[in-house]
Amino acid sequence: MKIIKIQGMTCSHCTAAVESELKSLGELNFLEVSLENNSAKVEFKTDISDETIKNAIEDIGFDVIEIK
């Protein structure tokens, strides 16, 4: 499970955009995007690099602060 701290999400449309982008990277076991916590929790079925995740989220206009 990866926890991604995201800066710049301000509404439900933002969380939906992040969800959609993460879903496009590969099959998921788990996904939860929280506006309240400015984060996303994601578990992919295959290994997706942190760099790929960071680039995907930043390409749609949000800043990734950290991935744990």
Secondary structure, DSSP 8 states (H G I E B T S, - for coil): -EEEEEE---SHHHHHHHHHHHHHHS-EEEEEEETTTTEEEEEESS---HHHHHHHHHHTT-EEEEE-
